[in-house]
Amino acid sequence: MKKIVFVTGTRADFGKLKSLISISQESKKYEVHIFATGMHLNEKYGYTIDELYKSGLKNISKFTNHDIGSQMDLTLAKTIEGFSNFVADKNPDLIIVHGDRLEALAASIVGGFRNILVAHIEGGEVSGTIDEHIRHAITKMAHIHFVANEDAKRRLLQLGEYEESIFILGSPDLDLMNPNLLSKISTVKDYYEIPFSNYSIAIFHPVTTEYSNIEFYADEFFSALVQTNLNYIIIYPNNDLGSDEILTSISKLELENNFKIYPSIRFEYFLTLLKHADFIVGNSSAGVREAPYYNVPTIDVGARQLNRAQANTIRNVGHLKKDIVSEINRLINRPKNELDITVSEFGTGNSDKKFLKLLDTNKIWFVSPQKQFQDLKK
């Protein structure tokens, strides 16, 4: 029986991995473990490890890596040590990581040094921050690549990866996004005590490479929301460097009646809220991935997600309050038929079945951990 370890550090990557974990744990061919760390163990951000337990998943191991604050290099080092000890105990055949978080980088480094196959979900994406550096670094440490689309595959080929090690899965979070599978909006509003009939969602993450401007960016962003006098559901940022400055700006909104603020929201409930939102504003990947699936407009602020997707539902603006307010006003006064295209560049919601089929073949298990750079054909 093959032994597989999934690594998750945030509510976001868990949403991407959940369907893959579930379908592989249901199979009798695999012993599946979950290494949960990062924001999952941070009470300030909602202690989202509870969501893993509520999902009915098995073999969940916890590791706290965030007690040294937002110094990402030290957190990376601590995560490498913790995961190395975990791997020494479990001795897995395959490590699966997602995206561009330091927890995924730590796990891929451990796998590479220990000669264990590493599979990377959604490599080959682009963004405007250090996240992209981390994502491409994980690609170079990983041996197997489960990408969202042909564009991502092309970028991995540019990075010198073997074509036979790249498999197009789509984006796994779409597996959970079928509108027929979502909870009723009334159920979600009751659960989170949301009184608004109409609302929008706001999520603003720090951009570590622009740390010196974070305080200004956050103040401009949340001041813009206040000026619009609309209803907003605000979700805490991730815990990267700069998150404290953003949380300080959010704390100024606690007495505003048209804001509901949450450290985290269960992923499936978040999808229901997103589907029924007037728009989403900020710099979360949800604005360029999940929102277009439901034809929900996105106001993407700054460079964090710039050029990551091309849906006609996405409009990018700068960080100034006046620009954000202007775009919100344009959006709420837009013609009703402006948004009518459903985006399918990230798959059709069957990534889990494609994933299990690949596990059940020899295509990935015989990928060599010894990699060589592949030059592009002239």
C-alpha positions as a printed NumPy array, in Angstrom:
array([[  0.   ,   0.   ,   0.   ],
       [  1.385,   3.392,  -1.026],
       [  1.677,   6.02 ,   1.696],
       [  0.785,   9.624,   0.813],
       [  1.201,  12.807,   2.863],
       [ -0.715,  16.01 ,   2.081],
       [  0.667,  19.251,   3.497],
       [ -1.689,  22.12 ,   4.34 ],
       [ -0.948,  25.395,   6.079],
       [ -3.907,  27.677,   5.326],
       [ -7.666,  27.732,   4.801],
       [ -6.938,  28.552,   1.144],
       [ -4.728,  25.58 ,   0.264],
       [ -7.001,  23.243,   2.221],
       [ -9.842,  24.283,  -0.09 ],
       [ -7.67 ,  23.254,  -3.024],
       [ -6.608,  19.94 ,  -1.48 ],
       [ -9.781,  18.791,   0.238],
       [-11.371,  16.89 ,  -2.658],
       [ -8.052,  15.188,  -3.481],
       [ -7.516,  14.152,   0.142],
       [-11.061,  12.83 ,   0.433],
       [-11.018,  10.708,  -2.7  ],
       [ -7.606,   9.201,  -1.925],
       [ -8.538,   8.453,   1.699],
       [-11.632,   6.645,   0.461],
       [ -9.475,   4.347,  -1.671],
       [ -8.2  ,   1.138,  -0.092],
       [ -5.   ,   1.405,  -2.156],
       [ -3.491,   4.271,  -0.168],
       [ -2.63 ,   5.179,   3.389],
       [ -3.186,   8.932,   3.493],
       [ -1.866,  11.321,   6.138],
       [ -2.32 ,  15.071,   6.584],
       [  0.409,  17.343,   7.96 ],
       [ -1.451,  20.437,   9.213],
       [  0.569,  23.477,  10.195],
       [  0.81 ,  27.234,   9.622],
       [ -2.332,  29.346,  10.008],
       [ -4.407,  26.255,  10.824],
       [ -2.933,  26.301,  14.351],
       [ -3.211,  30.053,  14.907],
       [ -6.152,  31.086,  17.091],
       [ -5.937,  34.706,  15.913],
       [ -6.85 ,  33.499,  12.427],
       [ -9.66 ,  31.209,  13.466],
       [ -7.817,  27.985,  14.417],
       [ -8.924,  26.426,  11.137],
       [ -7.565,  22.995,  12.047],
       [-11.098,  22.489,  13.351],
       [-12.36 ,  22.601,   9.759],
       [-10.16 ,  19.618,   8.914],
       [-11.661,  17.629,  11.764],
       [-15.216,  18.672,  10.835],
       [-14.593,  17.425,   7.302],
       [-14.281,  13.875,   8.605],
       [-10.734,  13.443,   7.329],
       [ -8.43 ,  10.963,   9.047],
       [ -4.788,  10.787,  10.126],
       [ -4.369,  14.507,  10.841],
       [ -1.083,  15.496,  12.476],
       [ -0.541,  19.004,  13.856],
       [  2.674,  21.004,  13.906],
       [  2.932,  24.571,  15.199],
       [  5.39 ,  26.645,  13.191],
       [  4.188,  30.202,  13.761],
       [  5.15 ,  31.082,  17.335],
       [  8.038,  33.223,  16.121],
       [  5.843,  35.844,  14.497],
       [  5.975,  36.897,  10.879],
       [  9.652,  36.252,  10.206],
       [  9.059,  34.019,   7.219],
       [ 12.629,  32.742,   6.922],
       [ 12.65 ,  31.492,  10.512],
       [  9.201,  29.989,  10.118],
       [ 10.42 ,  28.195,   6.993],
       [ 13.378,  26.771,   8.901],
       [ 11.177,  25.577,  11.755],
       [  8.722,  23.97 ,   9.318],
       [ 11.535,  22.127,   7.549],
       [ 12.677,  20.697,  10.883],
       [  9.181,  19.696,  11.938],
       [  8.25 ,  18.108,   8.641],
       [ 11.576,  16.294,   8.429],
       [ 10.847,  14.621,  11.759],
       [  7.328,  13.771,  10.594],
       [  8.598,  12.213,   7.356],
       [ 11.227,  10.213,   9.22 ],
       [  8.412,   8.691,  11.267],
       [  5.872,   8.108,   8.467],
       [  8.259,   7.243,   5.602],
       [  5.813,   8.254,   2.807],
       [  6.05 ,   7.32 ,  -0.85 ],
       [  4.632,  10.647,  -2.026],
       [  4.385,  14.177,  -0.595],
       [  1.705,  16.468,  -2.034],
       [  1.871,  20.234,  -1.667],
       [ -0.082,  23.117,  -3.111],
       [  0.681,  26.559,  -4.407],
       [  3.122,  29.103,  -3.089],
       [  3.143,  29.077,   0.705],
       [  6.28 ,  28.571,   2.773],
       [  4.843,  25.361,   4.264],
       [  4.737,  23.869,   0.759],
       [  8.294,  25.046,   0.109],
       [  9.491,  23.464,   3.35 ],
       [  7.856,  20.139,   2.507],
       [  9.249,  20.12 ,  -1.033],
       [ 12.752,  20.775,   0.293],
       [ 12.443,  17.887,   2.749],
       [ 11.142,  15.589,   0.023],
       [ 13.901,  16.572,  -2.37 ],
       [ 16.676,  16.024,   0.175],
       [ 15.181,  12.74 ,   1.388],
       [ 14.681,  11.375,  -2.133],
       [ 10.897,  11.171,  -1.737],
       [  8.618,  12.005,  -4.65 ],
       [  7.011,  15.435,  -4.345],
       [  3.874,  16.38 ,  -6.292],
       [  3.02 ,  20.07 ,  -6.662],
       [ -0.555,  21.244,  -7.212],
       [ -1.041,  24.379,  -9.368],
       [  2.532,  25.173, -10.254],
       [  3.207,  27.417, -13.228],
       [  0.942,  30.237, -12.039],
       [  1.999,  33.886, -12.079],
       [  1.543,  36.676,  -9.559],
       [  3.269,  39.897,  -8.701],
       [  4.912,  39.118,  -5.362],
       [  7.391,  36.84 ,  -3.593],
       [  4.663,  34.181,  -3.77 ],
       [  5.635,  33.641,  -7.392],
       [  9.286,  33.13 ,  -6.412],
       [  8.217,  30.54 ,  -3.856],
       [  5.907,  28.786,  -6.327],
       [  8.636,  28.443,  -8.95 ],
       [ 11.116,  27.275,  -6.299],
       [  8.67 ,  24.534,  -5.309],
       [  8.387,  23.574,  -8.977],
       [ 12.143,  23.026,  -9.154],
       [ 12.092,  20.869,  -6.01 ],
       [  9.012,  18.869,  -7.08 ],
       [  9.062,  15.821,  -9.353],
       [  5.382,  15.636, -10.37 ],
       [  3.256,  18.59 , -11.43 ],
       [ -0.554,  18.754, -11.349],
       [ -1.31 ,  22.015, -13.154],
       [ -4.53 ,  23.916, -13.812],
       [ -4.254,  24.483, -17.561],
       [ -2.102,  24.584, -20.694],
       [ -0.674,  28.008, -19.847],
       [  0.697,  26.69 , -16.565],
       [  2.119,  23.637, -18.329],
       [  3.89 ,  25.868, -20.846],
       [  5.534,  27.842, -18.053],
       [  6.781,  24.649, -16.397],
       [  8.326,  23.598, -19.676],
       [ 10.064,  26.976, -19.761],
       [ 11.372,  26.187, -16.278],
       [ 12.983,  23.041, -17.656],
       [ 10.577,  20.402, -16.328],
       [  9.937,  17.066, -18.029],
       [  6.774,  17.158, -20.119],
       [  5.92 ,  13.62 , -19.062],
       [  5.884,  14.732, -15.407],
       [  3.216,  17.428, -16.003],
       [ -0.479,  16.535, -15.762],
       [ -3.393,  18.937, -16.327],
       [ -5.965,  18.529, -13.521],
       [ -7.726,  21.863, -13.524],
       [ -8.096,  23.705, -10.218],
       [ -9.232,  21.222,  -7.518],
       [-11.321,  23.763,  -5.62 ],
       [-13.8  ,  23.662,  -8.509],
       [-14.675,  20.155,  -7.317],
       [-16.439,  21.783,  -4.363],
       [-18.011,  24.663,  -6.279],
       [-20.969,  23.031,  -8.002],
       [-23.875,  25.347,  -7.099],
       [-26.098,  22.32 ,  -6.527],
       [-23.767,  21.127,  -3.752],
       [-23.584,  24.401,  -1.833],
       [-25.413,  25.196,   1.38 ],
       [-28.348,  27.58 ,   1.241],
       [-27.453,  31.232,   1.704],
       [-29.967,  31.456,   4.562],
       [-28.133,  28.648,   6.375],
       [-24.779,  30.388,   6.009],
       [-26.105,  33.787,   7.043],
       [-27.707,  32.283,  10.131],
       [-24.508,  30.441,  11.047],
       [-22.339,  33.558,  10.809],
       [-25.06 ,  35.974,  11.991],
       [-24.94 ,  38.06 ,   8.817],
       [-27.855,  40.543,   8.751],
       [-27.313,  41.961,   5.255],
       [-29.653,  41.322,   2.332],
       [-26.979,  42.538,  -0.051],
       [-23.261,  42.547,   0.611],
       [-19.811,  42.289,  -0.946],
       [-16.703,  40.446,   0.237],
       [-13.406,  42.155,   1.056],
       [-10.091,  40.34 ,   1.556],
       [ -6.795,  42.21 ,   1.598],
       [ -3.517,  40.304,   2.017],
       [ -0.062,  41.759,   2.641],
       [  2.415,  41.92 ,  -0.233],
       [  5.73 ,  41.165,   1.442],
       [  7.834,  42.759,  -1.286],
       [  5.969,  46.026,  -0.7  ],
       [  6.073,  45.893,   3.094],
       [  7.115,  49.543,   3.518],
       [  3.802,  50.592,   1.94 ],
       [  1.491,  48.09 ,   3.642],
       [  0.153,  50.466,   6.283],
       [ -0.691,  53.073,   3.646],
       [ -2.242,  50.471,   1.314],
       [ -4.413,  49.05 ,   4.095],
       [ -5.644,  52.448,   5.25 ],
       [ -6.508,  53.463,   1.686],
       [ -8.287,  50.183,   1.021],
       [-10.513,  50.101,   4.095],
       [-11.159,  53.849,   3.969],
       [-12.437,  53.323,   0.436],
       [-14.879,  50.677,   1.655],
       [-16.16 ,  52.996,   4.372],
       [-16.694,  55.79 ,   1.836],
       [-18.912,  53.604,  -0.388],
       [-21.37 ,  53.038,   2.497],
       [-22.088,  49.497,   1.262],
       [-22.295,  46.281,   3.288],
       [-19.123,  44.192,   3.482],
       [-18.046,  40.829,   4.837],
       [-14.361,  41.215,   5.724],
       [-12.127,  38.178,   6.163],
       [ -8.727,  38.403,   7.841],
       [ -5.589,  38.342,   5.67 ],
       [ -3.006,  35.581,   5.737],
       [ -0.26 ,  35.836,   8.342],
       [  2.581,  37.001,   6.088],
       [  4.759,  39.968,   6.982],
       [  2.459,  42.995,   7.005],
       [ -0.61 ,  41.236,   8.37 ],
       [ -0.442,  43.127,  11.677],
       [ -0.694,  46.446,   9.847],
       [ -3.746,  45.216,   7.951],
       [ -5.385,  43.912,  11.12 ],
       [ -4.859,  47.315,  12.727],
       [ -6.785,  48.924,   9.867],
       [ -9.535,  46.317,  10.153],
       [ -9.871,  46.944,  13.898],
       [-10.961,  50.523,  13.138],
       [-14.08 ,  49.136,  11.427],
       [-15.415,  47.09 ,  14.325],
       [-18.012,  49.694,  15.292],
       [-19.253,  50.191,  11.727],
       [-22.705,  48.655,  11.314],
       [-22.205,  47.763,   7.645],
       [-19.132,  45.576,   8.262],
       [-19.011,  41.989,   9.513],
       [-15.469,  40.826,  10.272],
       [-14.279,  37.207,  10.494],
       [-10.853,  35.638,  11.101],
       [-11.85 ,  32.812,   8.759],
       [-14.891,  31.234,   7.107],
       [-15.382,  27.571,   6.304],
       [-14.491,  27.08 ,   2.641],
       [-17.827,  25.633,   1.5  ],
       [-19.706,  28.376,   3.36 ],
       [-17.377,  30.953,   1.847],
       [-18.324,  29.672,  -1.612],
       [-22.007,  30.167,  -0.838],
       [-21.351,  33.713,   0.376],
       [-19.229,  34.425,  -2.704],
       [-21.843,  33.109,  -5.109],
       [-24.442,  35.507,  -3.668],
       [-22.13 ,  38.522,  -3.254],
       [-22.506,  41.702,  -5.301],
       [-18.736,  41.659,  -5.863],
       [-15.426,  40.78 ,  -4.206],
       [-12.744,  43.412,  -3.657],
       [ -9.121,  43.141,  -2.541],
       [ -6.217,  40.988,  -3.655],
       [ -7.245,  37.426,  -2.798],
       [ -6.861,  34.599,  -5.289],
       [-10.577,  33.963,  -4.697],
       [-11.221,  37.013,  -6.837],
       [ -9.435,  35.569,  -9.851],
       [-10.283,  31.894,  -9.374],
       [-13.544,  31.239,  -7.562],
       [-15.405,  34.488,  -8.275],
       [-15.324,  34.218, -12.11 ],
       [-16.791,  30.713, -11.851],
       [-19.947,  32.273, -10.395],
       [-19.76 ,  35.367, -12.628],
       [-19.232,  37.499,  -9.537],
       [-17.337,  40.72 , -10.386],
       [-13.859,  41.207,  -8.935],
       [-12.098,  44.458,  -8.136],
       [ -8.491,  43.318,  -7.916],
       [ -6.317,  45.806,  -6.033],
       [ -2.598,  46.146,  -6.637],
       [ -0.111,  43.671,  -8.068],
       [ -0.654,  40.534,  -5.973],
       [ -2.891,  38.796,  -8.536],
       [ -2.102,  40.945, -11.584],
       [ -2.209,  38.998, -14.889],
       [ -3.06 ,  35.745, -13.111],
       [ -6.38 ,  35.355, -14.956],
       [ -8.07 ,  37.039, -17.894],
       [-11.789,  36.752, -17.115],
       [-13.934,  39.695, -18.179],
       [-15.338,  39.777, -14.63 ],
       [-12.004,  41.064, -13.242],
       [-10.952,  44.711, -13.139],
       [ -7.571,  45.736, -11.707],
       [ -7.027,  49.045,  -9.898],
       [ -4.243,  50.71 ,  -7.926],
       [ -4.06 ,  51.225,  -4.184],
       [ -5.378,  54.797,  -3.946],
       [ -8.701,  55.25 ,  -2.189],
       [-10.141,  57.383,  -4.964],
       [ -9.399,  54.702,  -7.586],
       [-10.962,  51.935,  -5.512],
       [-14.063,  54.013,  -4.786],
       [-14.378,  54.986,  -8.439],
       [-14.231,  51.348,  -9.565],
       [-16.794,  50.257,  -6.965],
       [-19.145,  53.019,  -8.108],
       [-18.649,  52.017, -11.736],
       [-19.352,  48.406, -10.864],
       [-22.566,  48.952,  -8.938],
       [-23.894,  51.151, -11.751],
       [-22.852,  48.818, -14.58 ],
       [-25.348,  47.49 , -17.153],
       [-26.971,  44.316, -15.863],
       [-25.905,  42.273, -18.909],
       [-22.229,  43.217, -18.683],
       [-21.174,  39.948, -17.05 ],
       [-22.303,  36.903, -18.942],
       [-19.286,  34.656, -19.451],
       [-18.522,  31.671, -17.248],
       [-14.784,  31.021, -17.041],
       [-13.578,  27.451, -17.6  ],
       [ -9.812,  27.966, -17.861],
       [ -9.35 ,  26.152, -14.552],
       [-11.22 ,  22.948, -15.322],
       [-14.723,  21.566, -15.01 ],
       [-14.859,  20.322, -11.404],
       [-13.58 ,  16.763, -11.75 ],
       [ -9.969,  17.188, -10.642],
       [-10.385,  14.604,  -7.876],
       [-11.36 ,  11.854, -10.317],
       [ -8.471,  12.717, -12.653],
       [ -6.135,  12.72 ,  -9.666],
       [ -7.228,   9.283,  -8.424],
       [ -6.949,   7.842, -11.919],
       [ -3.349,   9.037, -12.119],
       [ -2.568,   7.586,  -8.697],
       [ -3.95 ,   4.251,  -9.848],
       [ -1.598,   4.108, -12.842],
       [  2.167,   3.79 , -13.012],
       [  2.586,   7.2  , -14.635],
       [  3.536,   9.003, -11.458],
       [  5.021,   6.247,  -9.3  ],
       [  7.81 ,   5.639, -11.794],
       [  8.754,   9.296, -12.144],
       [ 12.412,   9.52 , -11.197],
       [ 13.442,  11.722,  -8.252],
       [ 16.604,  12.448, -10.236],
       [ 15.82 ,  15.525, -12.345],
       [ 17.728,  17.183, -15.143],
       [ 16.94 ,  20.519, -16.732],
       [ 15.151,  20.098, -20.06 ],
       [ 16.122,  22.691, -22.669],
       [ 13.332,  23.97 , -24.906],
       [ 13.424,  22.485, -28.37 ],
       [ 14.921,  24.867, -30.886]])
